[in-house]
Amino acid sequence: MIVETGITSQTFRHLLPWAWLYIGPDVFLPITSALAAIAGFALIFWQRLVGLVKKIWLMVTRRQS
């Protein structure tokens, strides 16, 4: 059963981009918290990550010589 809401699909498509312009604090704070957690995790293991990339780079460049 389809219920008519009085809003046509064209009107909805017209209003959808404007709905994305407002990001309230109730949406923004969890996103920033997740980004901070990712950044903190990266900072904790940054030295090991750089060392791993360096070892892989050295292994690749030595085999090509």
Residue pairs with C-beta under 8 A, 6 or more apart in sequence:
42 49
